């Protein structure tokens, strides 16, 4: 059976030669760096044009996650590694369950640090990985700058079959995988400085899009208070100091009082914030947070009527 990616013979723009970098080896060090920087600016401009499509994906993802769904990233190579990076960083930053946002990369864990040749070419592997982890109500985002990755194709097909919401992040406006996605986010970055090396500006665009998606999702899910990371997990000295600074910023209390509040809250910054702002006990704050699905703002509103 021919796959969608096999059916498309058009060369993606990400694989074309960039006329601006012709004669690259004849340029000086500064000229090469200036060219790379200029091309990275093109990536940021391309991402800006995706905001409406990305916003629609976030809104639908919020509805799914509030209903108990999880988010899955599927990708290969650079795209897959960027998905792994984003998912891993959400746990300490927003205090989420590691299973709430999961990353799947072609070739498995080994491919995170070392290229596993040929792994991205298997639609069957993508299908299998999705069937093993995705359920109805989840959100599945395929990451494929070329827009043709068979592994991502297999994952999107399987995910759609089980009733998951599907999205595609790509740099190919003509991606044949678009037909498998409910939401298509296209950052049209064009040819790379080094032909076909999509770890450059296409990868940069993917990273920025993932930053936008996951951060906005977490804000909408109530994992922040104003612009503060109140769900941060204080797993080391630096983060303990950060939690205290955040608490001082919210409450206006002294470092000593903030430290006491945090200790009374069992080290949970969200509980400490709600305790102080709503002027309630740590027990009441924790109960309000549980009733508000972890949202600090909603917990404060529940206790005070504003916030």
ABEGO torsion letter per residue (X at the ends): XBBAAAABABBBAAABBBAAABGAAABBAAAAAAAAAAAAAAAAAAAAAAAAAAAAAAAAAAAAAAAGBBBBBBBBEAAAAAAAAAAAAAAAAAGBBAAABBBBBBGEAAAAABBBBGAAABAAAAAAAAAAABBBGBBBBBBBAAGABAAAAAAAAAAAAAGBBBBBBBABAABAAAAABABBBBBBAEBBABBGBAABAAAAAAAAAAAAAAAAAAAAAGABBEABBAABBBABAAAAAAAAAAAAAAAGBBAAAAAAAAAAAGGBAAAAAAAAAAGBBAAAAAAAAAAAGGBAAAAAAAAAGBX
